[in-house]
Amino acid sequence: MIGKKHEVSQKSLKTLEKVMFSQDDYGFEKYKKPLSHEMNYDWMQMFLEEMADGLKYIQNEMDRKAKVIELLENALKLESMILVESALGILKIEGTGK
């Protein structure tokens, strides 16, 4: 049994496994063969491009978080349910996992 000490790591591994298998399925459907070192790709360049995209995704998520915090802080000051609903709308944007 894994204790509280490893709870976040265990959850992260389960999420990573799910995403990796999903990506395998997507790649197989697209290319009709599994990922292999024998494919004619510059793997280092592909990694660099994926990491560049990943950094942009993180920046956008940081910006989204800042906007939600701003909306919720203003909602508290103004007692505005409309701002709370706007914040929830941002959090529920398609592709965010919820």
N, C-alpha and C positions, 0 to 999 in steps of 0.2 A: 504494500500500500504506500502510495506516495503522499507525504505529508504536506502541510501548508507551505513549507519551505520551497517546494517545487511546483506549486499549483499553477503559477503563471507560465512557467516553462512547459509544463505538460499541456496546458491549453494552447500555447503557441505551437507546439509540435503537432497537435491534432489539426489545427487550422492550416499549418504549412502542408501537412500530408494531404489534406483535402484539396488545397489549391494546386499542389504539384500534380496529383492524379487528374484533376480537372484539366490542367494545361496539357498533360500527356494525351488525354482524350481529344482535346481541341486540335493539337498538332497532328495526331494520327488522322483525324477526320479531314484536316486540311491537306496534308501531304501524302496520305495513304501509306505511311510507314512510320515506325517509331524513331525517336531521336537517336542519332548514332554519331560517333566521332568520324565515321566514314563519309558523312555528308560533306559536300563541298562548300563549307562556310568558313569564314574567318571568325572563329568563336570568340576571340578576344575583342574584336570590333563589335560583334553582336552584344557581348556582355557590356561593353562601354555604352552602347546605345541604350540598352535596357536600364542601366544604372542612371543615365542622364534622364530618362523618362521617369524613373522612380523618384529622383530628387524633385522633379517638377510636381509629381503627384503629392509628395510630402508637403511641398510649399503650398499647394492648393488646399490641402487639408488643414494646414496651420492657419491659412487665411479664413477658411470656413469656420474653424473653431473661434477665431477672433471675432468674426461677425456674429456668431451665435452668442458669445459672451456679451458683446456690445448690446445686442437686442434684449437679452435677459436682464442686464443691468438697468437699461432704460425702462424695461417693463416693470421692474421693482420700484423704480423712482416714480413712475407715472401710474402704477397700478393698472397696466394695460394688458388685457388678455389678447388683444390683436398682435402685440409685439411677441407675446409668448407663442401664439400660433405661428407667427412668421419664423421664429427660431426653430420650432418643431418642424416646420416645412423644410427648412434648410437641412436639418438633420435627417429627414426622411427622403431626401433626393434619391432617385433611382440610382442603383449601383453602390450605395453606401452600406449595403448589407442588411438593411432593415426595411 
